């Protein structure tokens, strides 16, 4: 199996910057106005808190996915290097050219 390491690393960088570029703070809502009713104000406040928690969770998830992709690339590279070492040694032992 061939793995295109540069493309995977670029995808990880892109994914990580999706939320960074849009800035989680810009997703925040301002509901500080007068709602005219306490229960309506409480509902709006609760919605804003959940909305902001969701934006923060999105940023954490994106960073985690990007990190996981980079770890997969490192593992693929490690396995490829180990495979080449083993088969290179076998070729050397048995005189095979490829």
Secondary structure, DSSP 8 states (H G I E B T S, - for coil): ----HHHHHHHHHHHHHHHHHH-GGGG-----S--SSHHHHHHHHHHHHHHHHHHHHHHHHHHHHHHHHHHHHHHHHHHHHHHHHHHHHHHHHHT---
